[in-house]
């Protein structure tokens, strides 16, 4: 045993790394190591011999294990010292500039739109994203056979078999917020309704979840002329131009009558959108006078009150203003994209100071 002790203590002291140390551990006290094999021989000895040899072998095993642990700790300390010598930092040097976070274009444009319409007296109204079928369709004069109510276009919430309660959907537009606002506040009323909406569609210009903002004004003697002025002022302020041409094209929406799609005059020189000039026209939103049935659904008498409404995609107008080619990139969570298209968190959009800086 003295030979074993000298052999392994010397080898442990000379080990240059943890791999060599592990090899020695296996050779000495591993399952088939020399000391372990010696301990198995105790069963062949007489009781008197076991009383003598057992304590000696256990003491040897403990001594070898202690030497292995001490050497392992010594190697770790030496490696740490080497790292500390090589990985030093002069704390007196100037600090590196730290990149600040940026605001997502959707959040930026939502704030811009809110600032513009707030200047025209519109308040912000919000509502639930999981809506009742009544608020999302029936109250907006959308008939039961309308394609928008099909499951291929709308996300319906799961219902147990036999459940007779009205179905709920992920709202397909923010128009239900208009109904809730009329129910809550009555007339007169002037609100915008920004928020997330959901439709079963996905391509370069459509995603299953996107953002809309809709506007509603209800008062005495409101006409399409008021609607036209509000939209002209919005487009001028949003695109930060002095003048715009709007074209109203007759259309059909169940919740407005008459209804109109709105185009703006623009040009695409060099692939860059320029608003207010050129010979091209670009559709940006839908609008119209609120249908009498929608007013009645909001508990407002259509004989005494009337109003206009409009709606547009926040993601879409963000793409147009800031030259973003693919809507899907809005939701990819790519930090490189956000650093490129993002906005400073300290630059709050205002009409006086500028919407985008």
C-alpha positions as CSV (number, residue, x, y, z in Angstrom):
1,X,0.0,0.0,0.0
2,X,2.9,2.3,0.5
3,X,3.9,1.7,-3.1
4,X,0.3,2.5,-4.2
5,X,0.2,5.7,-2.1
6,X,3.6,6.9,-3.4
7,X,2.7,6.0,-7.0
8,X,-0.7,7.9,-7.1
9,X,0.3,10.9,-4.9
10,X,3.2,11.5,-7.2
11,X,1.1,11.1,-10.3
12,X,-1.6,13.4,-8.9
13,X,0.9,16.1,-8.0
14,X,2.3,15.9,-11.6
15,X,-1.1,16.0,-13.4
16,X,-1.2,19.0,-15.7
17,X,-5.0,19.2,-16.4
18,X,-8.4,17.9,-15.2
19,X,-8.5,15.2,-18.0
20,X,-5.2,13.6,-16.7
21,X,-6.6,13.9,-13.1
22,X,-9.8,12.1,-14.1
23,X,-7.7,9.3,-15.7
24,X,-5.8,8.9,-12.4
25,X,-9.0,8.8,-10.4
26,X,-10.4,6.0,-12.5
27,X,-7.1,4.0,-12.3
28,X,-7.0,4.4,-8.5
29,X,-10.5,4.5,-7.0
30,X,-12.7,3.8,-10.0
31,X,-14.9,0.7,-10.1
32,X,-12.0,-1.3,-11.5
33,X,-9.2,0.8,-10.0
34,X,-6.3,-0.7,-8.1
35,X,-7.4,0.4,-4.7
36,X,-11.0,-0.8,-5.4
37,X,-9.7,-4.2,-6.4
38,X,-7.7,-4.4,-3.2
39,X,-10.8,-3.7,-1.2
40,X,-12.6,-6.6,-2.9
41,X,-9.9,-8.9,-1.7
42,X,-11.0,-8.2,1.9
43,X,-13.6,-10.9,1.5
44,X,-11.0,-13.6,1.1
45,X,-9.1,-12.6,4.2
46,X,-9.6,-13.9,7.8
47,X,-11.4,-11.7,10.3
48,X,-8.1,-10.8,11.9
49,X,-6.6,-9.7,8.6
50,X,-9.7,-7.7,7.7
51,X,-9.5,-5.8,11.0
52,X,-6.0,-4.7,10.1
53,X,-6.2,-4.2,6.3
54,X,-9.7,-2.7,6.1
55,X,-8.9,0.5,8.0
56,X,-5.6,0.9,6.1
57,X,-7.3,0.5,2.7
58,X,-10.1,3.0,3.7
59,X,-7.5,5.5,4.9
60,X,-5.6,5.1,1.6
61,X,-8.8,5.6,-0.4
62,X,-9.6,8.7,1.6
63,X,-6.1,10.1,1.2
64,X,-6.1,9.6,-2.6
65,X,-9.6,11.2,-2.9
66,X,-8.5,14.2,-0.8
67,X,-5.4,14.5,-3.0
68,X,-7.5,14.4,-6.1
69,X,-9.9,17.1,-4.8
70,X,-7.1,19.3,-3.7
71,X,-5.4,19.0,-7.1
72,X,-8.6,19.7,-8.9
73,X,-9.2,22.8,-6.9
74,X,-5.6,23.9,-7.5
75,X,-6.0,23.4,-11.3
76,X,-9.3,25.5,-11.2
77,X,-7.6,28.2,-9.2
78,X,-4.7,28.3,-11.7
79,X,-7.1,28.5,-14.6
80,X,-8.9,31.4,-12.9
81,X,-5.7,33.2,-12.3
82,X,-4.8,32.8,-15.9
83,X,-8.1,34.3,-17.0
84,X,-7.8,37.2,-14.6
85,X,-4.4,38.0,-16.0
86,X,-5.6,37.8,-19.6
87,X,-9.2,39.3,-19.3
88,X,-8.6,42.6,-17.6
89,X,-10.6,45.8,-18.1
90,X,-9.4,49.3,-17.5
91,X,-12.4,50.8,-15.6
92,X,-11.0,54.3,-16.2
93,X,-11.8,54.1,-20.0
94,X,-14.9,55.9,-21.3
95,X,-18.0,53.7,-21.3
96,X,-19.3,52.4,-24.7
97,X,-22.5,54.1,-25.9
98,X,-25.5,52.0,-25.0
99,X,-28.2,51.5,-27.7
100,X,-31.5,52.7,-26.5
101,X,-34.8,50.9,-27.4
102,X,-37.0,52.0,-30.3
103,X,-40.7,52.4,-30.8
104,X,-42.4,49.9,-33.2
105,X,-43.9,51.6,-36.3
106,X,-47.4,50.5,-35.4
107,X,-47.1,52.2,-32.0
108,X,-45.6,55.3,-33.6
109,X,-48.3,55.6,-36.2
110,X,-51.0,54.9,-33.6
111,X,-49.7,57.9,-31.6
112,X,-49.5,60.0,-34.8
113,X,-53.1,59.3,-35.7
114,X,-54.3,59.9,-32.2
115,X,-52.5,63.3,-32.1
116,X,-54.0,64.4,-35.4
117,X,-57.6,63.5,-34.5
118,X,-57.3,64.7,-30.9
119,X,-56.6,68.1,-32.4
120,X,-59.9,67.9,-34.2
121,X,-61.8,67.0,-31.0
122,X,-61.9,63.2,-31.3
123,X,-61.5,61.1,-28.1
124,X,-60.0,57.6,-28.1
125,X,-62.4,54.7,-27.4
126,X,-61.5,51.1,-26.8
127,X,-63.3,47.8,-26.6
128,X,-62.8,44.0,-26.1
129,X,-60.9,42.0,-28.8
130,X,-63.2,39.0,-28.2
131,X,-66.6,40.4,-29.3
132,X,-70.1,39.1,-29.3
133,X,-71.5,38.1,-32.7
134,X,-74.2,40.8,-32.2
135,X,-71.7,43.7,-31.7
136,X,-69.4,42.6,-34.5
137,X,-72.0,41.9,-37.2
138,X,-75.7,42.3,-36.3
139,X,-75.5,45.8,-34.8
140,X,-73.5,46.9,-37.9
141,X,-76.3,45.8,-40.3
142,X,-74.2,42.9,-41.6
143,X,-76.8,40.2,-42.6
144,X,-76.4,36.5,-41.7
145,X,-75.6,35.5,-45.3
146,X,-72.7,38.1,-45.6
147,X,-69.4,36.4,-46.6
148,X,-67.6,38.2,-43.7
149,X,-69.5,35.9,-41.3
150,X,-68.2,32.7,-42.9
151,X,-65.7,30.7,-40.9
152,X,-63.2,30.9,-43.7
153,X,-62.9,34.7,-43.0
154,X,-63.7,35.0,-39.3
155,X,-62.2,33.4,-36.2
156,X,-65.1,32.1,-34.1
157,X,-64.5,31.1,-30.4
158,X,-65.1,27.5,-29.5
159,X,-68.5,26.5,-28.1
160,X,-69.5,23.2,-26.5
161,X,-72.0,21.1,-28.2
162,X,-75.5,22.2,-27.2
163,X,-74.4,25.7,-26.1
164,X,-77.3,28.0,-27.1
165,X,-75.6,31.2,-26.1
166,X,-74.8,33.7,-29.0
167,X,-71.3,33.0,-30.5
168,X,-68.3,35.1,-29.9
169,X,-65.6,36.0,-32.4
170,X,-62.2,37.7,-32.5
171,X,-63.3,41.0,-33.8
172,X,-62.9,41.5,-37.5
173,X,-62.8,45.3,-37.2
174,X,-62.9,48.0,-34.5
175,X,-66.5,49.0,-35.6
176,X,-68.0,47.2,-32.5
177,X,-66.3,49.9,-30.4
178,X,-68.4,52.5,-32.2
179,X,-71.6,50.6,-31.1
180,X,-70.4,50.4,-27.5
181,X,-69.5,54.1,-27.5
182,X,-72.9,55.0,-28.8
183,X,-74.5,52.8,-26.1
184,X,-72.4,54.3,-23.4
185,X,-72.3,58.0,-24.3
186,X,-75.1,58.6,-26.7
187,X,-75.1,61.6,-29.0
188,X,-73.3,63.9,-29.8
189,X,-70.2,61.8,-30.1
190,X,-66.8,62.1,-31.7
191,X,-64.4,59.2,-31.2
192,X,-61.6,57.2,-32.9
193,X,-61.3,53.5,-32.2
194,X,-57.7,52.1,-32.7
195,X,-56.8,48.5,-31.9
196,X,-56.0,44.9,-33.0
197,X,-58.4,43.1,-35.4
198,X,-58.3,39.5,-36.7
199,X,-59.1,37.9,-40.1
200,X,-58.2,34.6,-41.6
201,X,-55.8,36.0,-44.3
202,X,-52.0,35.9,-44.8
203,X,-49.9,37.3,-47.6
204,X,-47.5,40.2,-48.3
205,X,-50.2,42.8,-47.5
206,X,-52.4,40.8,-45.1
207,X,-51.8,39.1,-41.7
208,X,-54.2,37.2,-39.4
209,X,-53.8,39.9,-36.8
210,X,-53.4,43.6,-37.8
211,X,-54.3,47.0,-36.6
212,X,-57.1,49.4,-37.6
213,X,-58.4,52.8,-36.6
214,X,-61.9,53.8,-37.2
215,X,-63.6,57.2,-36.6
216,X,-67.2,58.1,-35.8
217,X,-68.9,61.5,-35.5
218,X,-72.5,61.8,-34.6
219,X,-74.2,65.2,-34.3
220,X,-76.9,67.4,-35.8
221,X,-76.7,68.2,-39.5
222,X,-73.5,66.3,-40.2
223,X,-72.9,65.7,-43.9
224,X,-70.4,64.2,-46.3
225,X,-68.8,67.6,-46.6
226,X,-67.8,67.4,-42.9
227,X,-66.4,63.9,-43.6
228,X,-64.4,65.2,-46.6
229,X,-62.9,68.0,-44.6
230,X,-61.8,65.7,-41.7
231,X,-60.2,63.3,-44.0
232,X,-58.4,66.0,-46.0
233,X,-57.0,67.5,-42.8
234,X,-55.9,64.1,-41.6
235,X,-54.1,63.1,-44.8
236,X,-52.3,66.5,-44.9
237,X,-51.2,66.2,-41.3
238,X,-50.3,62.6,-41.4
239,X,-48.2,62.7,-44.6
240,X,-46.9,66.2,-43.6
241,X,-47.8,67.9,-46.9
242,X,-49.5,71.2,-47.6
243,X,-52.1,70.0,-50.0
244,X,-53.9,66.8,-51.1
245,X,-56.5,65.7,-53.6
246,X,-59.0,63.2,-52.4
247,X,-61.2,61.2,-54.7
248,X,-64.4,59.6,-53.3
249,X,-65.6,56.5,-55.2
250,X,-69.1,55.1,-54.6
251,X,-68.9,51.8,-52.8
252,X,-71.0,49.6,-50.5
253,X,-70.6,48.9,-46.8
254,X,-73.5,47.5,-44.8
255,X,-72.9,50.0,-42.0
256,X,-72.8,53.2,-44.0
257,X,-75.2,54.7,-46.6
258,X,-74.0,56.3,-48.8
259,X,-70.6,54.7,-48.7
260,X,-67.3,55.7,-50.4
261,X,-63.8,54.4,-50.9
262,X,-61.3,57.2,-50.6
263,X,-58.2,57.6,-52.9
264,X,-55.4,60.1,-52.7
265,X,-53.5,61.6,-55.6
266,X,-49.9,60.5,-55.6
267,X,-46.9,59.5,-57.7
268,X,-44.5,56.6,-57.5
269,X,-41.3,58.2,-59.0
270,X,-38.3,55.9,-58.4
271,X,-40.5,53.6,-56.2
272,X,-41.0,56.4,-53.7
273,X,-44.6,57.4,-52.7
274,X,-45.2,61.2,-53.0
275,X,-48.6,62.3,-51.8
276,X,-50.4,65.3,-53.3
277,X,-48.8,65.2,-56.7
278,X,-48.7,63.1,-59.8
279,X,-51.3,61.3,-61.9
280,X,-51.8,58.1,-59.8
281,X,-54.4,57.4,-57.3
282,X,-54.1,55.2,-54.2
283,X,-56.9,53.8,-52.1
284,X,-56.3,54.4,-48.4
285,X,-59.6,54.0,-46.5
286,X,-63.4,53.4,-46.6
287,X,-66.0,55.9,-45.3
288,X,-69.6,56.9,-45.4
289,X,-72.6,58.2,-43.6
290,X,-73.7,56.0,-40.7
291,X,-76.6,53.7,-41.6
292,X,-79.8,54.5,-39.7
293,X,-80.0,50.9,-38.5
294,X,-76.5,51.2,-36.9
295,X,-77.6,54.4,-35.1
296,X,-80.6,52.5,-33.8
297,X,-78.4,49.6,-32.6
298,X,-76.5,52.2,-30.6
299,X,-79.7,53.5,-29.1
300,X,-79.5,56.8,-31.0
301,X,-82.6,58.2,-32.9
302,X,-81.7,58.4,-36.6
303,X,-84.5,60.9,-37.1
304,X,-82.8,63.4,-34.8
305,X,-79.1,62.6,-35.3
306,X,-76.8,61.6,-38.1
307,X,-73.1,61.0,-38.5
308,X,-70.2,59.8,-40.6
309,X,-67.7,57.0,-40.1
310,X,-64.4,55.9,-41.6
311,X,-61.8,53.2,-41.2
312,X,-58.2,52.5,-42.3
313,X,-55.4,50.0,-41.6
314,X,-52.7,51.4,-39.3
315,X,-50.2,48.9,-40.6
316,X,-51.0,49.9,-44.2
317,X,-50.6,53.6,-43.7
318,X,-47.4,53.0,-41.8
319,X,-46.1,51.0,-44.8
320,X,-47.1,53.9,-47.2
321,X,-45.5,56.7,-45.1
322,X,-42.3,54.9,-44.1
323,X,-41.6,52.8,-47.1
324,X,-42.0,49.4,-45.5
325,X,-42.4,46.8,-48.3
326,X,-43.8,43.7,-46.4
327,X,-46.6,43.7,-43.8
328,X,-45.4,40.3,-42.4
329,X,-42.2,41.9,-41.2
330,X,-44.2,43.9,-38.6
331,X,-44.7,40.7,-36.6
332,X,-41.4,38.9,-37.1
333,X,-39.8,40.2,-33.9
334,X,-36.5,40.9,-35.8
335,X,-34.4,43.4,-33.8
336,X,-32.5,44.4,-36.9
337,X,-35.7,45.4,-38.6
338,X,-36.9,47.3,-35.6
339,X,-33.7,49.2,-35.2
340,X,-33.9,50.2,-38.9
341,X,-37.6,51.2,-38.9
342,X,-38.1,52.0,-35.2
343,X,-38.5,55.5,-33.6
344,X,-36.9,57.2,-30.7
345,X,-38.8,56.6,-27.5
346,X,-38.3,60.3,-26.5
347,X,-39.8,61.8,-29.7
348,X,-43.5,62.0,-28.9
349,X,-45.6,62.8,-32.0
350,X,-47.2,66.3,-31.8
351,X,-48.7,68.5,-34.5
352,X,-46.7,71.5,-33.3
353,X,-43.3,69.7,-32.9
354,X,-43.7,67.3,-35.8
355,X,-45.1,63.8,-36.1
356,X,-42.0,62.0,-37.3
357,X,-38.5,63.2,-36.6
